[in-house]
Amino acid sequence: MRRTAAVLWLTCWGLVAWADEAPRLVDVTPSRMGDQVVCRLQTVGVPGEKQLQSMRSGLESAVELTLAVVDENEKFLGGRSVSLRMAFDLWEEVFSVGQNGEERRFQSLADLQVYLSDLTHLSVGPAALLKPDGRYRIKAQLVVHAIAPDEQKRVEDVIAGEQRPRREGQDQQEASVSLGRLIRLFYKGGGEGQDGQELLSGWFTVGELADETH
Amino acid sequence: MNQRRTQTLNTSATGRTNRRGLRPLRLRRFLVWVLLGLLSQAPALAQTDGPAISPQTARTLYLSEVQLTGATRTPLATVYRHLDLVPGQPIDQTQLVDAVDRLRSRGLFKSVEFYTRPGEQRGHLILVLEVEEQGLDFRWAAGNTDLDGWYLVPAMLAYDNALGKGRLLDLQWRVGFRHTALLLRYAQPTAGDGRDYWGTQVHFKSTDRPYFSDGAEYRHVVGTGGGSGVFGRRFGDHNLAEIGLIIESVDVAEVSTTHTSNGEGSYGEEVVVPTEDLPDPIRDVVGRDGRAILTLDWQHDTRAKLKRAGSPVSGIWGRVKGRFVAQDKYSHVGLQADLRAFKEAPGGVLAARMRGAWVGESAAFYDRLYLGGMYSVRGFPTHSLSAPGGDTWLWSGSLEYRSRILGDNKGTKLAGLFFLDAGASGASDADDPYVGVASSAGYGLRMRVWWLDWIGVDVGFPLTARPVDMRFQVNASIGWSF
């Protein structure tokens, strides 16, 4: 029923909104499946215009979702990251979304948008992390890549900070970072994190979580 | 999904092979298009999974062109040179991402965002780069040099790609463990056909050179100022050759300063040692002099990009470097060879280094060789295994086992290491040039600070006779020892 409603909603005016809407999260709803805390993410504008262009040229695009359970002090209790790699087969003309080695295929862009606008049963962490009397929220972050990064990117071969090229052949190693960038990152309280949109769910207790096992 | 990716890679390989034989490719592509055309007329058939729908050769992607937006002074030709891509070439996702990573690493732009658009034909794509030009940038840096150890750059003013040609310009004030310097640098990391590079710099540098005598440590200031230039060329993926010229003045202080007491009451700490009490090789060169240095350098590098515990998992890095110093009676020739090898081992990486060097007897003390310290035998203080006037030959070797202790999504965050170092040195013009092999063993830690570099500490324990009364030696470092 919920999926049917989502299809209708998108079909009526969601497609119009999609054309000029930047990819973003609009709602995070926590629930429970057995011993796991799960959540439902509703998005708009995914895939974005540049993602779609890249997919239509034959390359993979990606959406990275970072999900975390935080307590009243914003303390991280548990979480995980989900990477959705989206592609368009130029020859078979079907869209696909890959996650953890599994692939879903979609015959049309509208089908893909419907799927991405309502991501359900995303595991966040074990419910055992939560105390019966504690109040929690789920923090979700959305990062969009027009071109999916290499999954085996060799991140350790460069210093993670902003790097200035080294001239080859020198008798020295040197790394530098822009002070402006450094100050901005420290001011934001960030570390090596990427820019992305964050959204928090409403407060909940373990007892308030709807069980979606069945 | 994995299966699909494998197919893509295979497709690329096929495409590259067929570039040498265009006729079979065109014929096959023609047949594929005919088949696809027929299938498009038969929707029921097109829904089935048949081998004719996805022939490998037809699935190759081609780069039509690169479009640049946001650039105000950098021409597209400069960007092509750094991307190392050519319109019309077959391309896959990995190649494209690597090319943009390469462009980013060259520092031409403050930021580079990218996406692709479909080209005029199916399978042809246009790479769109959205860039922001570099501006004047205040930076902070850290590093280490073979000669001067580690240093910090508390103030650095950079204006990269100022003329849109990809050149790097910066003025930096460097403060090190044993030296301070002011440098103005201008370099082109990619020139000519993309394999050449060059750089120039003006420097004013002051180095506290340590030497040991009678169990005490002394520091002697040697200042240099001048200009230098290098020109290098990469040969293949693994070799480069470089020629350099330095013209500078050298100013050797008239006095030394004690850094530690010799315990005999002759000198306490921070006491000035007058010229007449300096060791002969140092006293002889006190004052200002000028010189020209020609360097020839060859490097070979097959180190793997993939790292574990902050180290390449395989490969070697090697160098042979020659120096010709024209400096009146201190003119000399110097040679050094350096070989570093890496191999993955259970739980970590084994790293080994072997270094040998020789300088002519006429070399002044500041051009001679010294043993001991962070970059040679770590159980002993820097330069403590050589005479105050330095040595004319040296070899040292190190073996390290490096393992990850803590990690994050960027890789290793904290690594531990065990090391074994050995080395020997001597002066062919000394009475007793051979003083025996010195060795030490110890452990260390390296931590990756994302906005800086690897920083670390090593604790070395001497296994052979100690020239100074220290049971162990602690070395702090920025970066790895090798």
Chai-1 contact restraints between the chains, C-beta under 6 A:
chainA,res_idxA,chainB,res_idxB,connection_type,confidence,min_distance_angstrom,max_distance_angstrom,comment,restraint_id
A,K50,B,Y115,contact,1.0,0.0,6.0,A-B,restraint_1
A,Q53,B,Y115,contact,1.0,0.0,6.0,A-B,restraint_2
A,Q53,B,R117,contact,1.0,0.0,6.0,A-B,restraint_3
A,S54,B,Y115,contact,1.0,0.0,6.0,A-B,restraint_4
A,S54,B,T116,contact,1.0,0.0,6.0,A-B,restraint_5
A,R56,B,P118,contact,1.0,0.0,6.0,A-B,restraint_6
A,S57,B,T116,contact,1.0,0.0,6.0,A-B,restraint_7
A,S57,B,R117,contact,1.0,0.0,6.0,A-B,restraint_8
A,S57,B,P118,contact,1.0,0.0,6.0,A-B,restraint_9
A,S57,B,L125,contact,1.0,0.0,6.0,A-B,restraint_10
A,G58,B,L61,contact,1.0,0.0,6.0,A-B,restraint_11
A,L59,B,Q93,contact,1.0,0.0,6.0,A-B,restraint_12
A,L59,B,T116,contact,1.0,0.0,6.0,A-B,restraint_13
A,E60,B,Q93,contact,1.0,0.0,6.0,A-B,restraint_14
A,L90,B,R122,contact,1.0,0.0,6.0,A-B,restraint_15
A,W91,B,S54,contact,1.0,0.0,6.0,A-B,restraint_16
A,G98,B,M1,contact,1.0,0.0,6.0,A-B,restraint_17
A,G101,B,M1,contact,1.0,0.0,6.0,A-B,restraint_18
A,G101,B,N2,contact,1.0,0.0,6.0,A-B,restraint_19
A,E103,B,M1,contact,1.0,0.0,6.0,A-B,restraint_20
A,A146,B,Y115,contact,1.0,0.0,6.0,A-B,restraint_21
A,D150,B,T94,contact,1.0,0.0,6.0,A-B,restraint_22
A,D150,B,V97,contact,1.0,0.0,6.0,A-B,restraint_23
A,R154,B,K305,contact,1.0,0.0,6.0,A-B,restraint_24
A,R154,B,L306,contact,1.0,0.0,6.0,A-B,restraint_25
A,V155,B,K410,contact,1.0,0.0,6.0,A-B,restraint_26
A,V155,B,G411,contact,1.0,0.0,6.0,A-B,restraint_27
A,E156,B,K307,contact,1.0,0.0,6.0,A-B,restraint_28
A,E156,B,G411,contact,1.0,0.0,6.0,A-B,restraint_29
A,D157,B,K305,contact,1.0,0.0,6.0,A-B,restraint_30
A,D157,B,K307,contact,1.0,0.0,6.0,A-B,restraint_31
A,I159,B,D453,contact,1.0,0.0,6.0,A-B,restraint_32
A,A160,B,K410,contact,1.0,0.0,6.0,A-B,restraint_33
A,A160,B,W450,contact,1.0,0.0,6.0,A-B,restraint_34
A,G161,B,W450,contact,1.0,0.0,6.0,A-B,restraint_35
A,G161,B,W451,contact,1.0,0.0,6.0,A-B,restraint_36
A,R164,B,G107,contact,1.0,0.0,6.0,A-B,restraint_37
A,P165,B,S105,contact,1.0,0.0,6.0,A-B,restraint_38
A,P165,B,R106,contact,1.0,0.0,6.0,A-B,restraint_39
A,P165,B,G107,contact,1.0,0.0,6.0,A-B,restraint_40
A,P165,B,P189,contact,1.0,0.0,6.0,A-B,restraint_41
A,R167,B,A187,contact,1.0,0.0,6.0,A-B,restraint_42
A,R167,B,P189,contact,1.0,0.0,6.0,A-B,restraint_43
A,R167,B,G199,contact,1.0,0.0,6.0,A-B,restraint_44
A,E168,B,L240,contact,1.0,0.0,6.0,A-B,restraint_45
A,G169,B,G232,contact,1.0,0.0,6.0,A-B,restraint_46
A,G169,B,L240,contact,1.0,0.0,6.0,A-B,restraint_47
A,G169,B,E242,contact,1.0,0.0,6.0,A-B,restraint_48
A,G169,B,D297,contact,1.0,0.0,6.0,A-B,restraint_49
A,D171,B,T145,contact,1.0,0.0,6.0,A-B,restraint_50
A,D171,B,D146,contact,1.0,0.0,6.0,A-B,restraint_51
A,Q172,B,G143,contact,1.0,0.0,6.0,A-B,restraint_52
A,Q172,B,T145,contact,1.0,0.0,6.0,A-B,restraint_53
A,Q173,B,G143,contact,1.0,0.0,6.0,A-B,restraint_54
A,Q173,B,N144,contact,1.0,0.0,6.0,A-B,restraint_55
A,Q173,B,G479,contact,1.0,0.0,6.0,A-B,restraint_56
A,E174,B,A141,contact,1.0,0.0,6.0,A-B,restraint_57
A,E174,B,G143,contact,1.0,0.0,6.0,A-B,restraint_58
A,A175,B,D453,contact,1.0,0.0,6.0,A-B,restraint_59
A,S176,B,R139,contact,1.0,0.0,6.0,A-B,restraint_60
A,S176,B,A141,contact,1.0,0.0,6.0,A-B,restraint_61
A,V177,B,W140,contact,1.0,0.0,6.0,A-B,restraint_62
A,V177,B,W451,contact,1.0,0.0,6.0,A-B,restraint_63
A,S178,B,D137,contact,1.0,0.0,6.0,A-B,restraint_64
A,S178,B,R139,contact,1.0,0.0,6.0,A-B,restraint_65
A,L179,B,F138,contact,1.0,0.0,6.0,A-B,restraint_66
A,L179,B,W140,contact,1.0,0.0,6.0,A-B,restraint_67
A,L182,B,W451,contact,1.0,0.0,6.0,A-B,restraint_68
A,E192,B,W450,contact,1.0,0.0,6.0,A-B,restraint_69
